[in-house]
Amino acid sequence: MINRVLIRLKVVQVIYSYYQNGGQKAAAADRELAQSLDSAYSLYKTLLFIPVALVRQVRKSVAKQKRMNVPHISRREELLADNRFVAQLEENVELQAYLQSNDMDWLMQSDWLADVVARVLASDSMEEYLETQKFDFEADKELVRKIYKEFVESSDELDALLEEENIYWNGDKELIDSFVLKTIRAFEDGNVAEQPLKSEFKDEEDRQFAIDLLHRGLDMAQEREQVVAANCRRWDPSRLAFLDVIIIQVAMAEMLHFDNIPVRVTINEYVELAKQLSTPASGSFVNGMLDTIAKDLKAQGRITKD
């Protein structure tokens, strides 16, 4: 689940924080990166739990109404309480293991969840689901996918709630949302508890890439200062956004030390990071600098890959 896009983002953030905190021992940066990556994976499972949390709230409402002998319980509530996809997700072994070691009361008792339950029940997606009259696993899964996209993926209130719960989750949600939606689409009827979730890393190579990129990035500081100063013809190096400088530093490390990654891929990835993390002008600045640096390094024979 943690792909190289997220790894690059985390490495840049950790190195930036490392210097902002006075350049502590490299072991501190190692711990920070490990914590940040592990937290990204915990966010994935937390977000995957949200459909379960929503349905559990609806079940409580239905059970309470039955105890009170309410004559007409909403058909929408009853159907959502019995959602087949959520019932399967709720039994997932990996998700259950996560929930056993992580308290979710902060979510279950939040005003945000209560508000979303009410909005989901009144939504067009719920109305369309009722109109189809096709209440099977695939229809239930599609309803959950729509609910997630409409009420979870773009919720500023949820973003604030998540940031309050875990500072490492700040800025990760947009990418993690895509993995949650892929997981929802991948679920198949009948697998029940054994349906695999996405693994933390695709393979051991990606895990090692994160560690190596951090170490190579930290080692690149002195050379980055020299190279940026030599190629920064239109800007005073002392006035550059420090985050842009760190992005260039990590990109240089990747260009020089990871032979299986094409130079253009590296440049494109870090330009996108600059657009995401830094100033409005950072994308074009980082792009121009990395293009120039790459040409110089190739001319020196230090880069031989495409």
C-alpha positions as CSV (number, residue, x, y, z in Angstrom):
1,M,0.0,0.0,0.0
2,I,2.8,2.4,0.8
3,N,4.1,3.1,-2.6
4,R,7.1,5.1,-3.8
5,V,5.1,8.3,-4.2
6,L,4.3,8.2,-0.5
7,I,7.8,7.1,0.4
8,R,9.3,10.1,-1.3
9,L,6.8,12.4,0.4
10,K,7.6,11.0,3.8
11,V,11.4,11.1,3.3
12,V,11.2,14.8,2.2
13,Q,9.1,15.6,5.3
14,V,11.4,13.8,7.7
15,I,14.6,15.4,6.3
16,Y,12.9,18.8,6.4
17,S,11.9,18.2,10.1
18,Y,15.4,16.8,10.8
19,Y,17.0,20.1,9.8
20,Q,14.3,22.3,11.4
21,N,15.0,20.5,14.7
22,G,18.7,21.2,14.6
23,G,20.0,18.2,12.7
24,Q,19.9,15.6,15.4
25,K,21.4,12.1,15.1
26,A,20.5,10.2,11.9
27,A,19.0,7.5,14.1
28,A,16.3,10.0,15.1
29,A,15.4,10.5,11.5
30,D,15.2,6.7,11.0
31,R,12.7,6.4,13.9
32,E,10.7,9.4,12.5
33,L,10.5,7.8,9.1
34,A,9.4,4.4,10.5
35,Q,6.8,6.0,12.6
36,S,5.5,8.2,9.8
37,L,5.2,5.2,7.4
38,D,3.6,3.0,10.0
39,S,1.1,5.7,10.7
40,A,0.2,5.9,7.0
41,Y,-0.7,2.3,7.1
42,S,-2.7,2.7,10.3
43,L,-4.6,5.5,8.5
44,Y,-5.5,3.1,5.7
45,K,-7.1,0.7,8.2
46,T,-8.8,3.5,10.1
47,L,-10.4,4.8,7.0
48,L,-11.4,1.3,6.0
49,F,-13.2,1.0,9.3
50,I,-15.4,4.0,8.7
51,P,-18.1,2.2,6.7
52,V,-18.2,-0.3,9.5
53,A,-18.5,2.5,12.1
54,L,-21.3,4.1,10.1
55,V,-23.3,0.8,9.9
56,R,-22.8,0.1,13.6
57,Q,-24.4,3.4,14.4
58,V,-27.3,2.6,12.2
59,R,-27.7,-0.8,13.8
60,K,-27.8,0.8,17.2
61,S,-30.6,3.1,16.0
62,V,-32.6,0.2,14.5
63,A,-32.2,-1.9,17.7
64,K,-33.3,1.0,19.9
65,Q,-36.4,1.6,17.8
66,K,-37.3,-2.1,18.0
67,R,-36.9,-2.0,21.8
68,M,-39.2,1.0,21.9
69,N,-41.7,-0.7,19.6
70,V,-41.6,2.0,17.0
71,P,-44.2,1.0,14.4
72,H,-42.5,2.1,11.3
73,I,-38.7,1.8,11.2
74,S,-37.1,3.5,8.1
75,R,-36.5,1.0,5.3
76,R,-33.3,2.9,4.6
77,E,-32.0,2.3,8.1
78,E,-32.9,-1.4,8.0
79,L,-31.2,-1.9,4.6
80,L,-28.0,-0.1,5.6
81,A,-27.9,-1.9,8.9
82,D,-27.9,-5.2,7.0
83,N,-25.4,-4.1,4.3
84,R,-23.7,-7.4,3.1
85,F,-20.4,-5.8,2.1
86,V,-20.0,-4.1,5.4
87,A,-20.8,-7.4,7.2
88,Q,-18.0,-9.1,5.4
89,L,-15.6,-6.2,5.9
90,E,-16.4,-6.2,9.6
91,E,-15.3,-9.9,9.9
92,N,-12.0,-9.3,8.1
93,V,-9.2,-10.9,10.1
94,E,-6.7,-8.1,9.4
95,L,-9.1,-5.3,10.2
96,Q,-10.2,-7.1,13.4
97,A,-6.6,-7.4,14.5
98,Y,-6.1,-3.7,14.0
99,L,-9.3,-2.8,15.9
100,Q,-8.3,-5.0,18.9
101,S,-5.2,-2.9,19.4
102,N,-6.6,0.5,18.5
103,D,-9.4,2.2,20.4
104,M,-11.9,3.7,18.0
105,D,-14.1,5.5,20.5
106,W,-12.8,8.9,19.2
107,L,-14.5,8.1,15.9
108,M,-17.6,6.2,17.1
109,Q,-18.5,9.0,19.5
110,S,-17.7,11.9,17.2
111,D,-20.2,14.5,16.0
112,W,-18.8,13.9,12.5
113,L,-19.9,10.3,12.4
114,A,-23.4,11.1,13.7
115,D,-23.8,13.8,11.1
116,V,-22.6,11.6,8.3
117,V,-25.1,8.9,9.2
118,A,-28.0,11.3,8.9
119,R,-26.7,12.7,5.6
120,V,-26.1,9.2,4.1
121,L,-29.7,8.1,5.0
122,A,-31.0,11.2,3.2
123,S,-28.6,11.0,0.2
124,D,-29.4,10.5,-3.4
125,S,-27.1,7.5,-3.4
126,M,-29.3,5.8,-0.8
127,E,-32.4,6.7,-2.9
128,E,-30.9,5.2,-6.0
129,Y,-30.0,2.1,-4.1
130,L,-33.6,1.7,-3.0
131,E,-34.9,2.3,-6.4
132,T,-32.8,-0.5,-8.0
133,Q,-34.5,-3.1,-5.7
134,K,-31.4,-5.2,-6.1
135,F,-30.1,-5.8,-2.6
136,D,-27.2,-8.2,-3.2
137,F,-23.5,-8.1,-2.3
138,E,-22.4,-6.1,-5.4
139,A,-25.1,-3.5,-5.0
140,D,-24.3,-3.2,-1.3
141,K,-20.6,-2.8,-2.1
142,E,-21.3,-0.1,-4.8
143,L,-23.4,1.8,-2.2
144,V,-20.5,1.8,0.2
145,R,-18.1,3.0,-2.5
146,K,-20.5,5.9,-3.3
147,I,-20.9,6.8,0.3
148,Y,-17.1,6.8,0.8
149,K,-16.5,9.0,-2.2
150,E,-19.3,11.5,-1.2
151,F,-19.0,11.7,2.5
152,V,-15.5,10.5,3.5
153,E,-13.1,11.3,0.7
154,S,-13.8,15.0,0.6
155,S,-14.7,15.8,4.2
156,D,-12.8,18.7,5.7
157,E,-14.4,17.9,9.1
158,L,-13.0,14.4,9.0
159,D,-9.5,15.7,8.0
160,A,-9.5,17.9,11.1
161,L,-10.7,15.0,13.3
162,L,-7.9,12.7,11.9
163,E,-5.2,15.4,12.4
164,E,-6.4,15.8,16.0
165,E,-6.1,12.1,16.6
166,N,-2.7,11.6,14.9
167,I,-0.4,14.3,13.7
168,Y,1.3,11.9,11.3
169,W,-1.9,11.6,9.3
170,N,-1.9,15.2,8.2
171,G,-1.5,15.4,4.4
172,D,-1.7,11.6,3.8
173,K,-5.5,11.2,3.4
174,E,-5.8,12.0,-0.3
175,L,-3.5,9.2,-1.3
176,I,-4.7,6.8,1.3
177,D,-8.3,7.3,0.1
178,S,-7.4,5.9,-3.3
179,F,-6.1,2.7,-1.6
180,V,-9.3,2.4,0.4
181,L,-11.4,2.7,-2.7
182,K,-9.3,0.1,-4.5
183,T,-9.7,-2.3,-1.5
184,I,-13.5,-1.8,-1.6
185,R,-13.6,-2.6,-5.3
186,A,-11.4,-5.7,-4.8
187,F,-13.6,-7.4,-2.2
188,E,-15.4,-10.5,-3.5
189,D,-18.4,-12.1,-2.1
190,G,-17.7,-15.3,-0.1
191,N,-14.2,-14.6,1.0
192,V,-15.5,-13.2,4.3
193,A,-12.8,-13.1,6.9
194,E,-9.9,-14.1,4.7
195,Q,-10.2,-11.3,2.1
196,P,-6.6,-9.8,2.0
197,L,-6.1,-6.2,2.7
198,K,-3.3,-4.3,1.0
199,S,0.1,-5.1,2.6
200,E,2.1,-2.2,4.1
201,F,4.7,-2.4,1.4
202,K,4.4,-4.0,-2.0
203,D,7.7,-5.9,-1.4
204,E,10.9,-5.7,0.6
205,E,12.5,-3.7,-2.1
206,D,10.2,-0.8,-1.5
207,R,10.8,-1.0,2.3
208,Q,14.5,-0.8,1.7
209,F,14.0,2.0,-0.8
210,A,12.6,4.2,2.0
211,I,15.5,3.5,4.3
212,D,18.1,4.0,1.6
213,L,16.5,7.2,0.2
214,L,16.5,8.7,3.7
215,H,20.2,7.9,4.3
216,R,21.3,9.0,0.8
217,G,19.2,12.2,1.1
218,L,20.9,13.1,4.4
219,D,24.3,12.5,3.0
220,M,23.6,14.8,0.0
221,A,23.4,18.0,2.1
222,Q,26.9,19.4,1.4
223,E,26.9,18.7,-2.3
224,R,23.4,20.0,-2.6
225,E,24.5,23.4,-1.2
226,Q,27.3,23.6,-3.7
227,V,25.2,22.5,-6.7
228,V,22.3,24.7,-5.9
229,A,24.6,27.7,-5.4
230,A,26.3,27.0,-8.7
231,N,23.1,26.7,-10.7
232,C,20.9,29.3,-9.0
233,R,21.6,32.1,-11.4
234,R,18.4,34.0,-11.0
235,W,17.8,33.5,-7.3
236,D,19.7,34.3,-4.2
237,P,20.2,30.8,-2.6
238,S,19.8,32.3,0.9
239,R,16.2,33.4,-0.1
240,L,15.0,30.1,-1.5
241,A,12.2,28.3,0.2
242,F,14.0,25.7,2.4
243,L,11.5,23.0,1.6
244,D,12.3,23.5,-2.1
245,V,16.0,23.0,-1.3
246,I,15.2,19.8,0.6
247,I,13.2,18.5,-2.3
248,I,16.1,19.1,-4.6
249,Q,18.5,17.5,-2.1
250,V,16.4,14.2,-2.0
251,A,15.9,14.3,-5.8
252,M,19.7,14.5,-6.4
253,A,20.2,11.5,-4.1
254,E,17.7,9.5,-6.1
255,M,19.2,10.6,-9.4
256,L,22.8,9.6,-8.3
257,H,22.2,6.5,-6.3
258,F,19.2,4.6,-7.7
259,D,20.2,3.3,-11.1
260,N,16.9,1.6,-11.8
261,I,14.9,4.8,-11.7
262,P,15.0,7.0,-14.9
263,V,16.1,10.6,-14.4
264,R,12.9,11.9,-15.9
265,V,10.8,9.9,-13.5
266,T,12.7,11.3,-10.6
267,I,12.3,14.9,-11.8
268,N,8.6,14.5,-12.5
269,E,8.0,12.9,-9.0
270,Y,9.8,15.7,-7.1
271,V,8.2,18.5,-9.2
272,E,4.8,17.1,-8.2
273,L,6.0,17.0,-4.5
274,A,7.0,20.7,-4.8
275,K,3.6,21.6,-6.1
276,Q,1.9,19.7,-3.3
277,L,4.1,20.7,-0.4
278,S,5.6,24.1,-1.1
279,T,4.8,27.5,-2.8
280,P,2.8,28.1,-6.0
281,A,6.1,28.9,-7.8
282,S,7.9,25.8,-6.5
283,G,7.0,23.4,-9.2
284,S,8.5,25.4,-12.0
285,F,11.6,26.3,-9.9
286,V,12.3,22.7,-8.8
287,N,11.7,21.5,-12.4
288,G,14.2,24.0,-13.8
289,M,16.8,23.3,-11.2
290,L,16.6,19.6,-11.5
291,D,16.8,19.7,-15.3
292,T,20.0,21.8,-15.1
293,I,21.5,19.6,-12.3
294,A,20.7,16.4,-14.2
295,K,22.4,17.7,-17.4
296,D,25.5,18.8,-15.4
297,L,25.7,15.4,-13.6
298,K,25.4,13.6,-16.9
299,A,28.1,15.8,-18.5
300,Q,30.4,14.9,-15.5
301,G,29.7,11.2,-16.1
302,R,28.1,10.8,-12.7
303,I,24.8,9.8,-14.2
304,T,24.8,7.2,-17.0
305,K,21.2,6.1,-16.9
306,D,18.5,7.5,-19.1
